[in-house]
Amino acid sequence: MNKQIRAERALRKQALIDTIAAQRSDLSQTTEHWLEKTESLDRTWQTVVRLRPLVVAGLSLISVFSVRHPKKLYLWGQRAVGLWGVIRTIQANFPRNKPHS
């Protein structure tokens, strides 16, 4: 009985080890794909992090300006949203030609 239990445990252990190996292989393949797809987002984030002092200074100036001239800030916000919409429309209608790897 004891030998039978050990044999079952050994088989179960080997099955788990095989499952883990397959999962690790899938994970390594998926990681490469994930890094490839998020590369542009990573570059953007690195740019934001590099420009952090400028962003903080700019936000400070905007906050002081908004206290003194709230209506102007609202109008500039509307203009920014409108400009963003125009940029997105242009990007949608004129896609970039990216070389395929």
N, C-alpha and C positions, 0 to 999 in steps of 0.2 A: 504494500500500500504506500509506504514511504517513498519507494523508488518511482512509483507511478506519479505521485504528487510532484516530486522533483522534476521528472520528465515534462509534465504539463507546465510547470513554472518555467522551465528552460525554453520550451516552445513559445510560451506567452511572452517571455522576455525577448526572445529573438524576433518575434513578430512586432513588438513595440520598438525595438531598435531599428528594424527595417522601415517602419512607419516614420520614425524620427528622421532617418536618413533621407527618405523621399520628401518629407516636409522641408528639410534644410535645402535640398536641391531646388525645389520649387521656389523657396524664399529667395535664394540667390539669383535665380533667373528673373523673378519678379522685381527684385531690387534694382537690377540694371535697367529694366523697363521703366520703373518709377522714377529713377534719377534722370533718365532721358526725357521723360515727359515734363518734369518739374524744373528743368534746367533754366528756362526763361524766368520763371518765378524766383528761383534762387538768385539769379543775376540782379533782378529788380530789388529784391530784399537787401542784397549786399550794397547796392547803390544807396538805398534809403538809410542803411546803417552808417555808411560812410558820410552821408550828408546830415547826420543827426544834429550836430551843433547848429547848422544853418536852419534846419527845420525848427528847432527849439527857439532860436532867435526870431525867426519869421512869425511863429505862432505868438510869441510875446508881443511883437509889434502889432499884430492883428488884434490881439485882445485889448491892447491899449487904445488902438484906433476904434474898435467896436464900442468901447465905453464912451468915447468922445463923439462918434458919428455912427450911431446904430443904423440909420436909414441907408447911408452909403454902403455899409457893410452888406446889408441885405441886397442892395442893387448889384454889388460886385459878386455876391453869391449866385444871383440869378444869371448873371453873365457867364460865370464859370460853368454852371450847369449847362447853359446853352452851348457854350464852346465845346464842352465835353461831348454833348450829343452830336455836334457837327463832326468832331473828330471821329467818333465811333461810326457815324454814317459813312464818312469817307473811307475809313478802314474796311468797312463791310463791302463797299462797292468796288474798291481797288485793292484786292488782296495782294499781299507781298509774295513774291516768287521766292520760295525757299528751295535750295537744292536738297534733293532727297538722298539720304545716306544709304 
